[in-house]
Amino acid sequence: MNKDQVKGVGEQVKGKVNEAIGKATNDPAKELKGDMQQGAGKVQKAYGDAKEAAKDDAKRGRH
């Protein structure tokens, strides 16, 4: 697991928390912030996944 995967998952978790707090406190701005964090986290994790896959392919001799 690389740093982008870890950070991406972390952002998704923070986003879930912010979204839940926003819903519980009826704060649409906080809820939206949570949604955006989750989206950014998914993108970052996908980038990390792609880097990891490329590294694995390189180790196996694929290009």
Buried (B, 14 or more C-beta within 10 A) or exposed (E): EEEBBEBBBBBBEBBBEBBEBBEEEEBEEBBEBBBBBBEBBBEBBEBBBEBBEEEEEEEEEEE
